Amino acid sequence: MRSFSKNEQRILFFTNAGHFFAHTFILIFPSLVAPLSAELSLPFEEVLKISFLMFLFYGLGSLPSGFLSDIISPRLSLTVYYLGIGISGIFVYLSGSRAQLLISLTALGIFLSIYHPVAMGLISKTIKNRGLALGINGAFGSIGIASAPFLAGLITYLFGWRYVYLLLSVVSVLFGLFINIINFEIKYIKKDNNFSDLEEKKYTKLGYFLILCISFLLAGFVYRGQTLILPTYFEQRAPVLYNLVKSISFIKLEGTKTLSATILTSLVYVVSIAGQIVGGKIADKYDLRYSYFLFFACALPFLFMMYFFRNIPLLIVSMFFIMLTIGMQPIENSIIAKFTPSKWRNTGYAIKFTLGFGVSSFVIYPVGFFQTHYSLAAVFLLFSLVTAVLVLNCFILILATRGITLKN
């Protein structure tokens, strides 16, 4: 952390912790689909629908959250975020019916939507080494992504699924109190060289951002879709760990298959931590557009292979896909910082997360359709097609901005 001042380190402490909570909370539910399906006596696709509003408002709520956070204090926004997700998570723990669970998860999604536009805007406007800071922040999000399946599987195995939400909620409430005790100043960078080498009219710059918005939507569709199905997909197609555990006589088998699949999912997501750090360093060194294009272009063949492979080969190609598609996030967030004026930076990030997390939550329906009429594996063919269109759109962005250097 020598690259950051003490004040920047404190800002990163609370934004990094918030990123961990955001991705952990939102990814608990996909890891619980199998046990909830059994408890509620509902098919896979019906259990997924319980979480639809949570995922929808997780994204759609970003727009009003981003707009408000451009006006009010980031500290206040983060306080509401921490306390809101903590209290909502406690209500999930207390839910006694499908309706109560749906309402509590929806409230959780609304409060989770506060995080990304507030934190991304705060980091991009207050920390000088923007790419590295976004990469480190992204790594904490990746730790949350990697931890969620493991925590959900382990705590469910030991105590039951409700206690996953209870534990995280209590810690989150403590952070909501703690952020008002630790002192840090919000000092905006005086010269944020936004559009420094973009001489075109503002309408042209808006056109660049609109091309980027298509990428947000397509990438979000694939990201949300694979996070929803990966634990269940590993449970079906990568039972390697379960078969090993099954041979140990003193381990209880009830719930072991789900635990094994969530452990494998966590192991796959762990590589995204390194991907974020590398992506952050690349964002500070190379042209952002070419880096953005190459990350998705390299990820496409690994995604396609996920349809064909099983067991260890499936885990390997999944790791490469996750590392590339999550590792590109510091690059993408840096491009947004270049394409949006400082005073509306949070709103710019809000648009990204509205599209990438909100609108893309409708992926639940094609996933359910493919799983019912074809197979869960067939969903990866759909994701491959969407990613191919995404790569093409990244290339269009390069063509549209040719002659311009786009670096942090």
N, C-alpha and C positions, 0 to 999 in steps of 0.2 A: 504493500500500500504506500510505498515511498513516493509514488507518482502523484499522490494526492495530499492536500493540506489537511490539518486536523479537522477543520470545519467540513471539508469535502468528505472526509472519512465518516463523520457523524451522519451526514446526509445519506451516504451510501449504506450505513448501518441500517437505518430505518427503511430505506427504499429496497435494499436487498432482502431484508427480513420479510417485507411486505410482498415481494415477488415470490418468495418461497411459499408463503401462506396462500397467495392467489392460485398458484398452480397445484398446490397440494389439495386445497379445498375443492377445486373444480374437478380434479381427477380422482377423487375418492369414489364417486358414484359409479363410473364405468367399471371399477374393480369389484364393485359389489353387485353387479347385475346378476351373476349366477346365483349367489346365496339369496338375494332378494326375490328372484324368480321362483325359487323353491318356497320361501317363506310366504309370499303373497299368492302363490299358485297362479302365476301369470306367465305367458310366453315371453321370450326374449325381447321381441319388438315392443310389447306392451310395457315392460319395465323401463325400457329406454324412454318411452314417451313421458314417464313421470318426471324425468329430468329435462324435458324439452324447454320449459319456460325458464328454468335456471340458466341453461346455456344461452337461450335467446336474450334474456335481459342482461346476462354477463357481457354480451356484446352491445346490444342496443342502448343499455344504460351508460355506455362510455361517452356518447355524444353529449347528453346534458351534464354529465360529470366533468368532461373536459371543458365545456363552455363555462361552467360555474367555477372550476379550478383556475381558469384564466382571470377570474375576478376576485375570488376569496383566497385566504391564506392556504398554501400547500400543507402547512402543519395541521390546520383545522380539518382539511380534506382527509389527510391520512389518519387523524384521530377518529373521524366518523367511520372511515374504512375499517380500522382495526376493531373498534367497538361493535360496529354493525355486523361484521362477519362472525364475531365471537358470539353475540346474542342470537343471531340467526342459527348458528351451528348448534347452540344449546336447544333451540326449539326443534331442530331436526332430531336430536337425541331424544326429546320428549314425545315425538310424534307417535300417535297410537293408531293411525289409520292411513290409508293411501292418500286421502284428501289432505290430511294434516301434513303428511310428508311432502306432497306436491307444493303446498303453500309455503312451508318452511324452506324448501329448496329454492323456490322462486325468490323469496326474500334474500336468501344467501347470494343468489346470482346478482340481484340488484346492488347489494353492497360490494360485491367483488368487482363490479364494473367500475368502481371509483378508482381502483389502483393504477391501471396502466396509463391512462392519459395524464394523471397527476404525477406519477413517478418518472415516466419517460420525459415529460416536459421539464420537470425539476432538474433531472440529471443533465439534459441537453443544454439547459440555460445557466447552470451554476458550476459545472465541472469542466475544466479546461481540456483535459484529455478525454474527449467525448467518446471516441470509439472504444477505448480501453474500459472506461467506466460502464458503458452500455454492455460490453462483453462480460464484465464481472457481474453486473446486475443480472444479465441473462443467464449466467452460470448458476446463480442462486435460484432462478426460476427453473432451470434444468434439474437442480437438486430436488426442488419440490416435485417436478414431474417424475423424477426417478423414485422419490420417497413415497409418493402417494400409493402406488400399487402395493409396495412392500408393507407400508404401515397399515393399509386397509386389510391386506391379507393376514398379516401377523396378529393385529389386534382383534380382528374378527375371529380368527382361529382360537385365540386365548379367551376372549371375553364376550364377543358379539359385535356386530357391525356398528351399533349405536355409540359405543365407546370411542370409536375413531373420531367421530365428530365432537364428542365431549372433551377429549384431551386437547385437541387443536383449538377448540373454542376458548377454553380457559387460558391457554397461553396467549392467544390473540388479544383477549381482553386486557391482559397484563401489559402487552405492548401498547395498547391504546392509552393506558395510563402513563406508561414509561416515557412515551414520546413528548409528553408535556413536562417532564422532569429534567431530561437531558437537554442542555442548551446548545443550539446551533443557529447560525445566522443564514438567511437565504440571500446570498450575494449573487446577483446576476452578472454574467460576463459582460463587460462593457462593450467589447467589440465582438459581436457574434457575426462572423463573416458570411452571413446568409446571402445567397445570390451574388457573391462577390465577383464571380466571373460569368454571371448570367445577365446579359445585356438586353435580352428580349423584353417585350412588353409583358406586363403582369398576366395578361390573358394567355400568353404562350406558356408561362410558368404554370398556370392553372391547368393547361392542357397536359403538361408533363405529369402533374399530380393525378389527373384523372386516369392516365394510362397506368400509373402506379396503383390506383384504386382497384383496377381490374385484377392486378396481381394479388392485392390484399384478399380479395374475395375468393379467388381460386386457391391460393395457398391456405387460407382459412378453412375452406371446404375439405381439403385433404387432411390438414392438421387435425381438425375436430373429428373427422371421420375415423382416422386411424387411432386416435386416443380412446374413442368410444369402443372400438372392437378389438383392440390388440390383446387385452387380457383374456377375453373369451376365445380369440383366434389361437393364442398360444395354448389355451386349455384343450382345444380341439386338435391342433396340428403339431404341438411341441410338448408331448407328455414325458419328455426325457427325464426331467427332474422328479416328476411324480412316480414314474416307474422305479427310480432308484429309492425314493423314500418308502414306497410301498413294500419293498423287500426288507425294511427294518421293522422287526416285529413289535418293538416296544412303543412305537409312535402310533397314536390314534389316527385312523384313516379319515374320519369324518372331517370334511373341510380341507383335507390335505391337497386335493386336486386343485382347488381354487388358490390355496396358498402357494403351491408350486408355480402356477401360472403367473401369479402376481409378482413373485420373486424374479422370474425370468423377465417379465415386463420391466421391472425396476433395473435389472442388469442391462437391458437394452438401452434404457433411457440414460443410464449413467454416462455413456459416451458423449451425450449431448453437452455435458459440462465442458469437456475439452473442446467440443465444437464451438461453443460460445466464446471461449477465451481466444481461440484461433481466429474466429470470425471478427472479434473485436480488434485484434491486432491488424488483421487484413484491412478492416475498415479505416484504420488510421494511416495505412501505408499505400494502398492502391486505389485506383479509380473504382468508385462504388458501384457503378452500373455493370461493369464487366464482371466484378466479383459476384454480384447478385445473380447475373445470368449463369455463371459457371457453377455456382452452388446447386441451383435447381437442375441444370443440365446433367450434372454428375449424379444427382440423386435419382433421376428418372429410371435408369436401368435397374437399380437396386429395388425400387418400388415394384417394378414389373416382375422381378424374380420372386417377390414375396408370394405371388400367386402360385408358383410352381413348387416351392421348396417346403421341406418339413424338418422338424427337430433342429439339430445344430446348424445346418446350412441356412435354415429360415432365420435363426437367431443372428447369424453373421450378417446376412444381407439387410436385416432389420436395423442392426446397429449402424451400418453405413448410411442407410436412408435417414435415420433419426439424426445422426451426427451432422449431416449436410443440411437438412431442412430446418433444424432448430439452430444450427450454427450460423445460418445466414442472418439471424435476427438483428445482431448489432449493425450489420451492413444496411439492412432495410430501414432500421430506425434512424441511422445516420442520413440516409437519403431523404427521409421525411424532414429531418432537421434542416436540410439544405433547401427543400422545396417549400417550406412554410415560414412566414415571418415570425419573429420571436414572440410578439405579443399574442399571437394566435397559435403558438406551438402546441399547447395542450389540446386544443380543438383539432389540430391536424392529426395528432396521435389518436384522438377519440374517433375520428373518421375511420382510421385504420382498424381499430378494435371493434367498431360497430360492424364493419364489413367482415373482418376476419373471425370474430367470435360470435357476433349476433346473427347476421344474415346467414352465415355459413352453418348455423345450428340446425337449419332445415335439412342438413345432410342426414339427420336421423331417419327421415322418411325414405329416401332411396336406399339407405343401408338396410332398413327393415324390409323393403321390397325385394332387394337382391338376395338377402338372407332367406326369405320365405320362398321365393320362386326359383332361385338358382342355388347358391351356396354362399357362405360367408367369405370364402376365398374369392368369389367372383367380384366382390366389392373392390378388390385391389386392381382389377382390370379397369374398372370405372375410374379409380383414383389415378391410374397411370395415364388414362386419356386426358383427364383434367390437368395433370402436371405437364403433359406435352403442350397443351394450349398455354399454360403458364410460362413455359420456356419460350414459346413463340412471342408472348406478350413482353417478356423481358428483352427480347431481341428488338421488338418494335420500339421500346423505350430507348435503346441504344441508338437506333436509326434516327429517332425523333430529336435526340439531343446531341447528334454528331457535331464535332467541332468544339465541344464544351468539355472542359476538365471538371470532373465532379469528385472532389476529395475532401476529407475532413480537414 
